[in-house]
């Protein structure tokens, strides 16, 4: 598995919003974009993420402030 952390996707007032990409290195992997606040993100990392990676999904976890940020992350 390859993990790429803090990939910038949107610049706002000189700062960047980021996503982390968890890649099972499987050419057939489908991508799940996980949008969560800080509390839910920690649950994702510890409980749900291992199951998704075992099932050969790639997962992008994004930081965001509003729905517009989510749209940028998806692009």
Secondary structure, DSSP 8 states (H G I E B T S, - for coil): -EEEEEEEEEEETTEEEEEEEEE---TT--EEEEE--HHHHHHIIIIIHHHHHHTT-EEEEE--SSHHHHHHHH-
